[in-house]
Amino acid sequence: GGDGWAYDIGYGGLDHVIASGANVNILVMDTEVYSNTGGQQSKATPMAAAAKFASAGKSLPKKDLGLMAISYGHVYVASVALGAKDAQTVKAFQEAEQFEGPSVIIANSPCVEHGYEMANALEHQAIAVESGYWPLYRFDPRLINQGKAALQLDSKAPTRPVSDLLEKENRFRQVQRKDPERFARLVAQLESELKHRRQVFEALATVKLELEDEDTTEATAAQ
């Protein structure tokens, strides 16, 4: 389903399914807007973007559906962008299929509502990842009992400014034209939010379960 369903009007149902532990594979095609019903903002709409009901630019950050699913601990979660790293996308689908339990893949999905040429969608996805706008990661609970970090961060730290992405999309240019000062404030807040999110995922990528030494465990059991 789309982000309007997964983040918004159908979130209660999605949350119920992943909380149940059922072996269900869920794909979220995230366009960050209600694409099929007129371009209304959803909870996936990013800060500073224009959409119906947010024509002056959304003033609050995007809901982090992936992080919310990760918090359960028993759900396979991945964020992918085919145009940025196709091998990572394929690997995420394979791992989700093999995982015995609920899996959620959140896929960056092009949309005409973004206001750029769809023929450039794959290149555009690459810019989204390189600027830190769209992180790539895989959270696999199976790695925990192997003494490894469950979160694998598959995208590097930003190598270009997020403005490289925003200036290509009319949903952001529209806000800039209408109120340059407000847009500048929102972009500054967006950059801060993206930096904070990167720090959160980098920290999660270092968290490992400290497994007891096998000899120690046997000695404790004997006592």
mmCIF file of the C-alpha atoms, coordinates in Angstrom:
data_MODEL
# 
_entry.id   MODEL 
# 
loop_
_atom_site.group_PDB 
_atom_site.id 
_atom_site.type_symbol 
_atom_site.label_atom_id 
_atom_site.label_alt_id 
_atom_site.label_comp_id 
_atom_site.label_asym_id 
_atom_site.label_entity_id 
_atom_site.label_seq_id 
_atom_site.pdbx_PDB_ins_code 
_atom_site.Cartn_x 
_atom_site.Cartn_y 
_atom_site.Cartn_z 
_atom_site.occupancy 
_atom_site.B_iso_or_equiv 
_atom_site.pdbx_formal_charge 
_atom_site.auth_seq_id 
_atom_site.auth_comp_id 
_atom_site.auth_asym_id 
_atom_site.auth_atom_id 
_atom_site.pdbx_PDB_model_num 
ATOM 1   C CA . GLY A 1 1   ? 0.000  0.000   0.000   1.00 0.00 ? 1   GLY A CA 1 
ATOM 2   C CA . GLY A 1 2   ? 0.912  3.667   -0.087  1.00 0.00 ? 2   GLY A CA 1 
ATOM 3   C CA . ASP A 1 3   ? 2.003  6.007   2.672   1.00 0.00 ? 3   ASP A CA 1 
ATOM 4   C CA . GLY A 1 4   ? -1.497 7.409   3.128   1.00 0.00 ? 4   GLY A CA 1 
ATOM 5   C CA . TRP A 1 5   ? -2.584 3.906   4.123   1.00 0.00 ? 5   TRP A CA 1 
ATOM 6   C CA . ALA A 1 6   ? 0.520  2.839   6.062   1.00 0.00 ? 6   ALA A CA 1 
ATOM 7   C CA . TYR A 1 7   ? 1.356  6.042   7.917   1.00 0.00 ? 7   TYR A CA 1 
ATOM 8   C CA . ASP A 1 8   ? -2.131 7.430   8.218   1.00 0.00 ? 8   ASP A CA 1 
ATOM 9   C CA . ILE A 1 9   ? -5.630 6.057   7.703   1.00 0.00 ? 9   ILE A CA 1 
ATOM 10  C CA . GLY A 1 10  ? -4.592 2.392   7.846   1.00 0.00 ? 10  GLY A CA 1 
ATOM 11  C CA . TYR A 1 11  ? -1.838 2.654   10.425  1.00 0.00 ? 11  TYR A CA 1 
ATOM 12  C CA . GLY A 1 12  ? -3.907 1.053   13.183  1.00 0.00 ? 12  GLY A CA 1 
ATOM 13  C CA . GLY A 1 13  ? -4.402 -2.056  11.059  1.00 0.00 ? 13  GLY A CA 1 
ATOM 14  C CA . LEU A 1 14  ? -0.762 -2.202  10.008  1.00 0.00 ? 14  LEU A CA 1 
ATOM 15  C CA . ASP A 1 15  ? 0.354  -1.824  13.617  1.00 0.00 ? 15  ASP A CA 1 
ATOM 16  C CA . HIS A 1 16  ? -2.008 -4.616  14.691  1.00 0.00 ? 16  HIS A CA 1 
ATOM 17  C CA . VAL A 1 17  ? -0.551 -6.983  12.086  1.00 0.00 ? 17  VAL A CA 1 
ATOM 18  C CA . ILE A 1 18  ? 3.101  -6.387  12.953  1.00 0.00 ? 18  ILE A CA 1 
ATOM 19  C CA . ALA A 1 19  ? 2.341  -6.556  16.684  1.00 0.00 ? 19  ALA A CA 1 
ATOM 20  C CA . SER A 1 20  ? 0.670  -9.946  16.178  1.00 0.00 ? 20  SER A CA 1 
ATOM 21  C CA . GLY A 1 21  ? 3.928  -11.579 15.101  1.00 0.00 ? 21  GLY A CA 1 
ATOM 22  C CA . ALA A 1 22  ? 2.237  -13.095 12.051  1.00 0.00 ? 22  ALA A CA 1 
ATOM 23  C CA . ASN A 1 23  ? 4.441  -14.060 9.115   1.00 0.00 ? 23  ASN A CA 1 
ATOM 24  C CA . VAL A 1 24  ? 3.243  -11.281 6.808   1.00 0.00 ? 24  VAL A CA 1 
ATOM 25  C CA . ASN A 1 25  ? 5.344  -9.316  4.314   1.00 0.00 ? 25  ASN A CA 1 
ATOM 26  C CA . ILE A 1 26  ? 4.332  -5.647  3.977   1.00 0.00 ? 26  ILE A CA 1 
ATOM 27  C CA . LEU A 1 27  ? 5.533  -3.272  1.258   1.00 0.00 ? 27  LEU A CA 1 
ATOM 28  C CA . VAL A 1 28  ? 4.957  0.459   1.740   1.00 0.00 ? 28  VAL A CA 1 
ATOM 29  C CA . MET A 1 29  ? 5.319  2.494   -1.468  1.00 0.00 ? 29  MET A CA 1 
ATOM 30  C CA . ASP A 1 30  ? 6.119  5.822   0.113   1.00 0.00 ? 30  ASP A CA 1 
ATOM 31  C CA . THR A 1 31  ? 5.368  8.810   -2.138  1.00 0.00 ? 31  THR A CA 1 
ATOM 32  C CA . GLU A 1 32  ? 5.052  11.112  0.897   1.00 0.00 ? 32  GLU A CA 1 
ATOM 33  C CA . VAL A 1 33  ? 1.618  12.299  -0.218  1.00 0.00 ? 33  VAL A CA 1 
ATOM 34  C CA . TYR A 1 34  ? -1.867 10.980  -1.019  1.00 0.00 ? 34  TYR A CA 1 
ATOM 35  C CA . SER A 1 35  ? -1.050 10.375  -4.677  1.00 0.00 ? 35  SER A CA 1 
ATOM 36  C CA . ASN A 1 36  ? -4.325 8.876   -5.883  1.00 0.00 ? 36  ASN A CA 1 
ATOM 37  C CA . THR A 1 37  ? -6.815 11.231  -4.241  1.00 0.00 ? 37  THR A CA 1 
ATOM 38  C CA . GLY A 1 38  ? -5.555 14.699  -5.106  1.00 0.00 ? 38  GLY A CA 1 
ATOM 39  C CA . GLY A 1 39  ? -2.201 15.233  -3.466  1.00 0.00 ? 39  GLY A CA 1 
ATOM 40  C CA . GLN A 1 40  ? -3.194 15.829  0.137   1.00 0.00 ? 40  GLN A CA 1 
ATOM 41  C CA . GLN A 1 41  ? -0.491 15.772  2.806   1.00 0.00 ? 41  GLN A CA 1 
ATOM 42  C CA . SER A 1 42  ? -0.030 12.567  4.770   1.00 0.00 ? 42  SER A CA 1 
ATOM 43  C CA . LYS A 1 43  ? 1.996  11.907  7.896   1.00 0.00 ? 43  LYS A CA 1 
ATOM 44  C CA . ALA A 1 44  ? 4.785  10.903  5.511   1.00 0.00 ? 44  ALA A CA 1 
ATOM 45  C CA . THR A 1 45  ? 4.902  14.370  3.918   1.00 0.00 ? 45  THR A CA 1 
ATOM 46  C CA . PRO A 1 46  ? 8.257  15.977  4.772   1.00 0.00 ? 46  PRO A CA 1 
ATOM 47  C CA . MET A 1 47  ? 8.785  19.307  6.454   1.00 0.00 ? 47  MET A CA 1 
ATOM 48  C CA . ALA A 1 48  ? 8.848  22.304  4.056   1.00 0.00 ? 48  ALA A CA 1 
ATOM 49  C CA . ALA A 1 49  ? 6.932  20.492  1.270   1.00 0.00 ? 49  ALA A CA 1 
ATOM 50  C CA . ALA A 1 50  ? 3.714  21.879  -0.167  1.00 0.00 ? 50  ALA A CA 1 
ATOM 51  C CA . ALA A 1 51  ? 0.639  19.670  -0.463  1.00 0.00 ? 51  ALA A CA 1 
ATOM 52  C CA . LYS A 1 52  ? -3.111 20.088  -0.155  1.00 0.00 ? 52  LYS A CA 1 
ATOM 53  C CA . PHE A 1 53  ? -3.857 21.169  3.433   1.00 0.00 ? 53  PHE A CA 1 
ATOM 54  C CA . ALA A 1 54  ? -0.208 22.289  3.665   1.00 0.00 ? 54  ALA A CA 1 
ATOM 55  C CA . SER A 1 55  ? 0.075  24.826  0.843   1.00 0.00 ? 55  SER A CA 1 
ATOM 56  C CA . ALA A 1 56  ? 2.426  27.042  2.872   1.00 0.00 ? 56  ALA A CA 1 
ATOM 57  C CA . GLY A 1 57  ? 4.757  24.107  3.493   1.00 0.00 ? 57  GLY A CA 1 
ATOM 58  C CA . LYS A 1 58  ? 4.369  21.401  6.134   1.00 0.00 ? 58  LYS A CA 1 
ATOM 59  C CA . SER A 1 59  ? 5.660  22.719  9.446   1.00 0.00 ? 59  SER A CA 1 
ATOM 60  C CA . LEU A 1 60  ? 6.228  19.407  11.231  1.00 0.00 ? 60  LEU A CA 1 
ATOM 61  C CA . PRO A 1 61  ? 8.635  16.550  10.418  1.00 0.00 ? 61  PRO A CA 1 
ATOM 62  C CA . LYS A 1 62  ? 7.732  13.306  8.699   1.00 0.00 ? 62  LYS A CA 1 
ATOM 63  C CA . LYS A 1 63  ? 6.577  10.415  10.857  1.00 0.00 ? 63  LYS A CA 1 
ATOM 64  C CA . ASP A 1 64  ? 9.282  7.746   11.128  1.00 0.00 ? 64  ASP A CA 1 
ATOM 65  C CA . LEU A 1 65  ? 7.347  4.569   10.389  1.00 0.00 ? 65  LEU A CA 1 
ATOM 66  C CA . GLY A 1 66  ? 10.504 2.471   10.169  1.00 0.00 ? 66  GLY A CA 1 
ATOM 67  C CA . LEU A 1 67  ? 11.757 3.476   13.596  1.00 0.00 ? 67  LEU A CA 1 
ATOM 68  C CA . MET A 1 68  ? 8.321  2.806   15.089  1.00 0.00 ? 68  MET A CA 1 
ATOM 69  C CA . ALA A 1 69  ? 8.305  -0.712  13.618  1.00 0.00 ? 69  ALA A CA 1 
ATOM 70  C CA . ILE A 1 70  ? 11.883 -1.316  14.782  1.00 0.00 ? 70  ILE A CA 1 
ATOM 71  C CA . SER A 1 71  ? 10.866 -0.485  18.353  1.00 0.00 ? 71  SER A CA 1 
ATOM 72  C CA . TYR A 1 72  ? 8.918  -3.769  18.536  1.00 0.00 ? 72  TYR A CA 1 
ATOM 73  C CA . GLY A 1 73  ? 12.157 -5.710  18.233  1.00 0.00 ? 73  GLY A CA 1 
ATOM 74  C CA . HIS A 1 74  ? 10.626 -8.716  16.456  1.00 0.00 ? 74  HIS A CA 1 
ATOM 75  C CA . VAL A 1 75  ? 9.894  -7.089  13.074  1.00 0.00 ? 75  VAL A CA 1 
ATOM 76  C CA . TYR A 1 76  ? 12.145 -7.112  10.015  1.00 0.00 ? 76  TYR A CA 1 
ATOM 77  C CA . VAL A 1 77  ? 12.291 -3.524  8.740   1.00 0.00 ? 77  VAL A CA 1 
ATOM 78  C CA . ALA A 1 78  ? 14.049 -2.070  5.707   1.00 0.00 ? 78  ALA A CA 1 
ATOM 79  C CA . SER A 1 79  ? 14.224 1.263   3.929   1.00 0.00 ? 79  SER A CA 1 
ATOM 80  C CA . VAL A 1 80  ? 15.109 1.056   0.235   1.00 0.00 ? 80  VAL A CA 1 
ATOM 81  C CA . ALA A 1 81  ? 15.497 3.197   -2.880  1.00 0.00 ? 81  ALA A CA 1 
ATOM 82  C CA . LEU A 1 82  ? 15.947 1.190   -6.070  1.00 0.00 ? 82  LEU A CA 1 
ATOM 83  C CA . GLY A 1 83  ? 17.613 4.003   -8.011  1.00 0.00 ? 83  GLY A CA 1 
ATOM 84  C CA . ALA A 1 84  ? 20.170 4.598   -5.293  1.00 0.00 ? 84  ALA A CA 1 
ATOM 85  C CA . LYS A 1 85  ? 21.274 1.050   -4.524  1.00 0.00 ? 85  LYS A CA 1 
ATOM 86  C CA . ASP A 1 86  ? 19.501 -1.746  -6.391  1.00 0.00 ? 86  ASP A CA 1 
ATOM 87  C CA . ALA A 1 87  ? 21.540 -4.543  -4.745  1.00 0.00 ? 87  ALA A CA 1 
ATOM 88  C CA . GLN A 1 88  ? 20.461 -3.350  -1.278  1.00 0.00 ? 88  GLN A CA 1 
ATOM 89  C CA . THR A 1 89  ? 16.844 -3.302  -2.431  1.00 0.00 ? 89  THR A CA 1 
ATOM 90  C CA . VAL A 1 90  ? 17.018 -6.874  -3.714  1.00 0.00 ? 90  VAL A CA 1 
ATOM 91  C CA . LYS A 1 91  ? 18.751 -8.040  -0.525  1.00 0.00 ? 91  LYS A CA 1 
ATOM 92  C CA . ALA A 1 92  ? 16.050 -6.460  1.622   1.00 0.00 ? 92  ALA A CA 1 
ATOM 93  C CA . PHE A 1 93  ? 13.297 -8.247  -0.306  1.00 0.00 ? 93  PHE A CA 1 
ATOM 94  C CA . GLN A 1 94  ? 15.117 -11.563 -0.020  1.00 0.00 ? 94  GLN A CA 1 
ATOM 95  C CA . GLU A 1 95  ? 15.668 -11.169 3.718   1.00 0.00 ? 95  GLU A CA 1 
ATOM 96  C CA . ALA A 1 96  ? 12.081 -10.091 4.317   1.00 0.00 ? 96  ALA A CA 1 
ATOM 97  C CA . GLU A 1 97  ? 10.807 -13.149 2.457   1.00 0.00 ? 97  GLU A CA 1 
ATOM 98  C CA . GLN A 1 98  ? 13.051 -15.478 4.457   1.00 0.00 ? 98  GLN A CA 1 
ATOM 99  C CA . PHE A 1 99  ? 12.202 -13.886 7.807   1.00 0.00 ? 99  PHE A CA 1 
ATOM 100 C CA . GLU A 1 100 ? 9.746  -15.907 9.895   1.00 0.00 ? 100 GLU A CA 1 
ATOM 101 C CA . GLY A 1 101 ? 7.592  -13.110 11.219  1.00 0.00 ? 101 GLY A CA 1 
ATOM 102 C CA . PRO A 1 102 ? 6.268  -9.710  10.151  1.00 0.00 ? 102 PRO A CA 1 
ATOM 103 C CA . SER A 1 103 ? 8.391  -7.695  7.748   1.00 0.00 ? 103 SER A CA 1 
ATOM 104 C CA . VAL A 1 104 ? 7.998  -4.095  6.573   1.00 0.00 ? 104 VAL A CA 1 
ATOM 105 C CA . ILE A 1 105 ? 9.853  -2.638  3.584   1.00 0.00 ? 105 ILE A CA 1 
ATOM 106 C CA . ILE A 1 106 ? 9.494  1.105   3.076   1.00 0.00 ? 106 ILE A CA 1 
ATOM 107 C CA . ALA A 1 107 ? 10.327 1.964   -0.538  1.00 0.00 ? 107 ALA A CA 1 
ATOM 108 C CA . ASN A 1 108 ? 11.079 5.434   -1.823  1.00 0.00 ? 108 ASN A CA 1 
ATOM 109 C CA . SER A 1 109 ? 8.529  5.842   -4.601  1.00 0.00 ? 109 SER A CA 1 
ATOM 110 C CA . PRO A 1 110 ? 8.485  8.514   -7.333  1.00 0.00 ? 110 PRO A CA 1 
ATOM 111 C CA . CYS A 1 111 ? 5.297  10.534  -7.823  1.00 0.00 ? 111 CYS A CA 1 
ATOM 112 C CA . VAL A 1 112 ? 4.190  13.248  -10.241 1.00 0.00 ? 112 VAL A CA 1 
ATOM 113 C CA . GLU A 1 113 ? 3.003  15.247  -7.220  1.00 0.00 ? 113 GLU A CA 1 
ATOM 114 C CA . HIS A 1 114 ? 6.673  15.883  -6.367  1.00 0.00 ? 114 HIS A CA 1 
ATOM 115 C CA . GLY A 1 115 ? 6.992  18.081  -9.407  1.00 0.00 ? 115 GLY A CA 1 
ATOM 116 C CA . TYR A 1 116 ? 9.976  16.723  -11.315 1.00 0.00 ? 116 TYR A CA 1 
ATOM 117 C CA . GLU A 1 117 ? 10.399 14.755  -14.531 1.00 0.00 ? 117 GLU A CA 1 
ATOM 118 C CA . MET A 1 118 ? 9.571  11.098  -13.870 1.00 0.00 ? 118 MET A CA 1 
ATOM 119 C CA . ALA A 1 119 ? 12.149 10.009  -16.457 1.00 0.00 ? 119 ALA A CA 1 
ATOM 120 C CA . ASN A 1 120 ? 14.759 11.159  -13.935 1.00 0.00 ? 120 ASN A CA 1 
ATOM 121 C CA . ALA A 1 121 ? 13.281 9.180   -11.049 1.00 0.00 ? 121 ALA A CA 1 
ATOM 122 C CA . LEU A 1 122 ? 16.197 6.773   -10.531 1.00 0.00 ? 122 LEU A CA 1 
ATOM 123 C CA . GLU A 1 123 ? 18.769 9.577   -10.526 1.00 0.00 ? 123 GLU A CA 1 
ATOM 124 C CA . HIS A 1 124 ? 16.501 11.523  -8.193  1.00 0.00 ? 124 HIS A CA 1 
ATOM 125 C CA . GLN A 1 125 ? 16.419 8.627   -5.734  1.00 0.00 ? 125 GLN A CA 1 
ATOM 126 C CA . ALA A 1 126 ? 20.218 8.567   -5.729  1.00 0.00 ? 126 ALA A CA 1 
ATOM 127 C CA . ILE A 1 127 ? 20.295 12.261  -4.796  1.00 0.00 ? 127 ILE A CA 1 
ATOM 128 C CA . ALA A 1 128 ? 17.772 11.619  -2.009  1.00 0.00 ? 128 ALA A CA 1 
ATOM 129 C CA . VAL A 1 129 ? 20.117 9.042   -0.485  1.00 0.00 ? 129 VAL A CA 1 
ATOM 130 C CA . GLU A 1 130 ? 23.368 10.939  -1.081  1.00 0.00 ? 130 GLU A CA 1 
ATOM 131 C CA . SER A 1 131 ? 21.923 14.039  0.613   1.00 0.00 ? 131 SER A CA 1 
ATOM 132 C CA . GLY A 1 132 ? 20.770 12.079  3.654   1.00 0.00 ? 132 GLY A CA 1 
ATOM 133 C CA . TYR A 1 133 ? 17.140 12.785  2.879   1.00 0.00 ? 133 TYR A CA 1 
ATOM 134 C CA . TRP A 1 134 ? 16.334 9.078   2.459   1.00 0.00 ? 134 TRP A CA 1 
ATOM 135 C CA . PRO A 1 135 ? 18.343 6.635   4.614   1.00 0.00 ? 135 PRO A CA 1 
ATOM 136 C CA . LEU A 1 136 ? 18.948 3.047   3.528   1.00 0.00 ? 136 LEU A CA 1 
ATOM 137 C CA . TYR A 1 137 ? 18.943 0.399   6.245   1.00 0.00 ? 137 TYR A CA 1 
ATOM 138 C CA . ARG A 1 138 ? 17.925 -3.124  7.189   1.00 0.00 ? 138 ARG A CA 1 
ATOM 139 C CA . PHE A 1 139 ? 16.868 -4.188  10.686  1.00 0.00 ? 139 PHE A CA 1 
ATOM 140 C CA . ASP A 1 140 ? 17.029 -7.960  11.071  1.00 0.00 ? 140 ASP A CA 1 
ATOM 141 C CA . PRO A 1 141 ? 16.163 -9.338  14.552  1.00 0.00 ? 141 PRO A CA 1 
ATOM 142 C CA . ARG A 1 142 ? 17.885 -12.631 13.678  1.00 0.00 ? 142 ARG A CA 1 
ATOM 143 C CA . LEU A 1 143 ? 21.263 -10.915 14.000  1.00 0.00 ? 143 LEU A CA 1 
ATOM 144 C CA . ILE A 1 144 ? 20.709 -10.108 17.673  1.00 0.00 ? 144 ILE A CA 1 
ATOM 145 C CA . ASN A 1 145 ? 21.302 -13.667 18.877  1.00 0.00 ? 145 ASN A CA 1 
ATOM 146 C CA . GLN A 1 146 ? 24.466 -13.805 16.786  1.00 0.00 ? 146 GLN A CA 1 
ATOM 147 C CA . GLY A 1 147 ? 25.954 -10.981 18.818  1.00 0.00 ? 147 GLY A CA 1 
ATOM 148 C CA . LYS A 1 148 ? 25.655 -8.593  15.872  1.00 0.00 ? 148 LYS A CA 1 
ATOM 149 C CA . ALA A 1 149 ? 23.897 -5.261  15.536  1.00 0.00 ? 149 ALA A CA 1 
ATOM 150 C CA . ALA A 1 150 ? 20.376 -5.856  14.233  1.00 0.00 ? 150 ALA A CA 1 
ATOM 151 C CA . LEU A 1 151 ? 20.439 -2.570  12.327  1.00 0.00 ? 151 LEU A CA 1 
ATOM 152 C CA . GLN A 1 152 ? 22.607 -2.468  9.214   1.00 0.00 ? 152 GLN A CA 1 
ATOM 153 C CA . LEU A 1 153 ? 22.971 1.114   7.953   1.00 0.00 ? 153 LEU A CA 1 
ATOM 154 C CA . ASP A 1 154 ? 23.423 0.804   4.194   1.00 0.00 ? 154 ASP A CA 1 
ATOM 155 C CA . SER A 1 155 ? 23.766 4.482   3.248   1.00 0.00 ? 155 SER A CA 1 
ATOM 156 C CA . LYS A 1 156 ? 26.807 6.611   4.002   1.00 0.00 ? 156 LYS A CA 1 
ATOM 157 C CA . ALA A 1 157 ? 26.799 9.963   5.751   1.00 0.00 ? 157 ALA A CA 1 
ATOM 158 C CA . PRO A 1 158 ? 25.537 12.737  3.411   1.00 0.00 ? 158 PRO A CA 1 
ATOM 159 C CA . THR A 1 159 ? 27.955 13.726  0.669   1.00 0.00 ? 159 THR A CA 1 
ATOM 160 C CA . ARG A 1 160 ? 25.870 16.582  -0.749  1.00 0.00 ? 160 ARG A CA 1 
ATOM 161 C CA . PRO A 1 161 ? 23.463 19.213  0.648   1.00 0.00 ? 161 PRO A CA 1 
ATOM 162 C CA . VAL A 1 162 ? 19.763 18.428  0.876   1.00 0.00 ? 162 VAL A CA 1 
ATOM 163 C CA . SER A 1 163 ? 19.156 21.566  -1.217  1.00 0.00 ? 163 SER A CA 1 
ATOM 164 C CA . ASP A 1 164 ? 20.390 19.566  -4.248  1.00 0.00 ? 164 ASP A CA 1 
ATOM 165 C CA . LEU A 1 165 ? 17.213 17.519  -3.887  1.00 0.00 ? 165 LEU A CA 1 
ATOM 166 C CA . LEU A 1 166 ? 14.763 20.223  -2.822  1.00 0.00 ? 166 LEU A CA 1 
ATOM 167 C CA . GLU A 1 167 ? 15.581 22.571  -5.687  1.00 0.00 ? 167 GLU A CA 1 
ATOM 168 C CA . LYS A 1 168 ? 14.565 19.874  -8.184  1.00 0.00 ? 168 LYS A CA 1 
ATOM 169 C CA . GLU A 1 169 ? 11.059 19.397  -6.736  1.00 0.00 ? 169 GLU A CA 1 
ATOM 170 C CA . ASN A 1 170 ? 8.213  21.822  -7.324  1.00 0.00 ? 170 ASN A CA 1 
ATOM 171 C CA . ARG A 1 171 ? 6.590  20.890  -3.993  1.00 0.00 ? 171 ARG A CA 1 
ATOM 172 C CA . PHE A 1 172 ? 9.498  22.676  -2.297  1.00 0.00 ? 172 PHE A CA 1 
ATOM 173 C CA . ARG A 1 173 ? 10.052 25.428  -4.899  1.00 0.00 ? 173 ARG A CA 1 
ATOM 174 C CA . GLN A 1 174 ? 6.399  26.391  -4.542  1.00 0.00 ? 174 GLN A CA 1 
ATOM 175 C CA . VAL A 1 175 ? 6.870  27.191  -0.865  1.00 0.00 ? 175 VAL A CA 1 
ATOM 176 C CA . GLN A 1 176 ? 10.105 29.063  -1.578  1.00 0.00 ? 176 GLN A CA 1 
ATOM 177 C CA . ARG A 1 177 ? 8.405  31.281  -4.166  1.00 0.00 ? 177 ARG A CA 1 
ATOM 178 C CA . LYS A 1 178 ? 5.490  32.056  -1.872  1.00 0.00 ? 178 LYS A CA 1 
ATOM 179 C CA . ASP A 1 179 ? 7.473  32.880  1.268   1.00 0.00 ? 179 ASP A CA 1 
ATOM 180 C CA . PRO A 1 180 ? 11.280 32.700  0.989   1.00 0.00 ? 180 PRO A CA 1 
ATOM 181 C CA . GLU A 1 181 ? 11.885 33.519  4.655   1.00 0.00 ? 181 GLU A CA 1 
ATOM 182 C CA . ARG A 1 182 ? 9.504  30.847  5.932   1.00 0.00 ? 182 ARG A CA 1 
ATOM 183 C CA . PHE A 1 183 ? 10.972 28.342  3.489   1.00 0.00 ? 183 PHE A CA 1 
ATOM 184 C CA . ALA A 1 184 ? 14.497 29.065  4.715   1.00 0.00 ? 184 ALA A CA 1 
ATOM 185 C CA . ARG A 1 185 ? 13.396 28.476  8.316   1.00 0.00 ? 185 ARG A CA 1 
ATOM 186 C CA . LEU A 1 186 ? 11.666 25.205  7.423   1.00 0.00 ? 186 LEU A CA 1 
ATOM 187 C CA . VAL A 1 187 ? 14.657 23.953  5.441   1.00 0.00 ? 187 VAL A CA 1 
ATOM 188 C CA . ALA A 1 188 ? 16.954 24.719  8.374   1.00 0.00 ? 188 ALA A CA 1 
ATOM 189 C CA . GLN A 1 189 ? 14.635 22.707  10.634  1.00 0.00 ? 189 GLN A CA 1 
ATOM 190 C CA . LEU A 1 190 ? 14.518 19.906  8.048   1.00 0.00 ? 190 LEU A CA 1 
ATOM 191 C CA . GLU A 1 191 ? 18.316 19.768  7.893   1.00 0.00 ? 191 GLU A CA 1 
ATOM 192 C CA . SER A 1 192 ? 18.467 19.580  11.688  1.00 0.00 ? 192 SER A CA 1 
ATOM 193 C CA . GLU A 1 193 ? 15.859 16.802  11.720  1.00 0.00 ? 193 GLU A CA 1 
ATOM 194 C CA . LEU A 1 194 ? 17.742 14.794  9.089   1.00 0.00 ? 194 LEU A CA 1 
ATOM 195 C CA . LYS A 1 195 ? 20.991 15.179  11.019  1.00 0.00 ? 195 LYS A CA 1 
ATOM 196 C CA . HIS A 1 196 ? 19.327 13.996  14.221  1.00 0.00 ? 196 HIS A CA 1 
ATOM 197 C CA . ARG A 1 197 ? 17.770 11.012  12.466  1.00 0.00 ? 197 ARG A CA 1 
ATOM 198 C CA . ARG A 1 198 ? 21.157 10.032  11.064  1.00 0.00 ? 198 ARG A CA 1 
ATOM 199 C CA . GLN A 1 199 ? 22.638 10.145  14.562  1.00 0.00 ? 199 GLN A CA 1 
ATOM 200 C CA . VAL A 1 200 ? 19.834 7.932   15.891  1.00 0.00 ? 200 VAL A CA 1 
ATOM 201 C CA . PHE A 1 201 ? 20.388 5.292   13.212  1.00 0.00 ? 201 PHE A CA 1 
ATOM 202 C CA . GLU A 1 202 ? 24.159 5.420   13.586  1.00 0.00 ? 202 GLU A CA 1 
ATOM 203 C CA . ALA A 1 203 ? 23.724 4.789   17.305  1.00 0.00 ? 203 ALA A CA 1 
ATOM 204 C CA . LEU A 1 204 ? 21.325 1.885   16.675  1.00 0.00 ? 204 LEU A CA 1 
ATOM 205 C CA . ALA A 1 205 ? 23.832 0.365   14.264  1.00 0.00 ? 205 ALA A CA 1 
ATOM 206 C CA . THR A 1 206 ? 26.275 -0.052  17.182  1.00 0.00 ? 206 THR A CA 1 
ATOM 207 C CA . VAL A 1 207 ? 23.858 -1.772  19.581  1.00 0.00 ? 207 VAL A CA 1 
ATOM 208 C CA . LYS A 1 208 ? 24.689 -5.451  20.056  1.00 0.00 ? 208 LYS A CA 1 
ATOM 209 C CA . LEU A 1 209 ? 23.514 -8.084  22.502  1.00 0.00 ? 209 LEU A CA 1 
ATOM 210 C CA . GLU A 1 210 ? 26.415 -9.118  24.727  1.00 0.00 ? 210 GLU A CA 1 
ATOM 211 C CA . LEU A 1 211 ? 26.317 -12.897 24.578  1.00 0.00 ? 211 LEU A CA 1 
ATOM 212 C CA . GLU A 1 212 ? 27.657 -14.822 27.537  1.00 0.00 ? 212 GLU A CA 1 
ATOM 213 C CA . ASP A 1 213 ? 30.861 -16.769 26.998  1.00 0.00 ? 213 ASP A CA 1 
ATOM 214 C CA . GLU A 1 214 ? 29.994 -20.433 26.434  1.00 0.00 ? 214 GLU A CA 1 
ATOM 215 C CA . ASP A 1 215 ? 32.444 -21.643 29.131  1.00 0.00 ? 215 ASP A CA 1 
ATOM 216 C CA . THR A 1 216 ? 31.040 -19.150 31.632  1.00 0.00 ? 216 THR A CA 1 
ATOM 217 C CA . THR A 1 217 ? 27.507 -20.233 30.846  1.00 0.00 ? 217 THR A CA 1 
ATOM 218 C CA . GLU A 1 218 ? 28.392 -23.918 31.377  1.00 0.00 ? 218 GLU A CA 1 
ATOM 219 C CA . ALA A 1 219 ? 30.152 -23.168 34.670  1.00 0.00 ? 219 ALA A CA 1 
ATOM 220 C CA . THR A 1 220 ? 27.177 -21.194 35.911  1.00 0.00 ? 220 THR A CA 1 
ATOM 221 C CA . ALA A 1 221 ? 24.818 -24.021 34.979  1.00 0.00 ? 221 ALA A CA 1 
ATOM 222 C CA . ALA A 1 222 ? 27.015 -26.570 36.813  1.00 0.00 ? 222 ALA A CA 1 
ATOM 223 C CA . GLN A 1 223 ? 26.915 -24.501 39.983  1.00 0.00 ? 223 GLN A CA 1 
# 
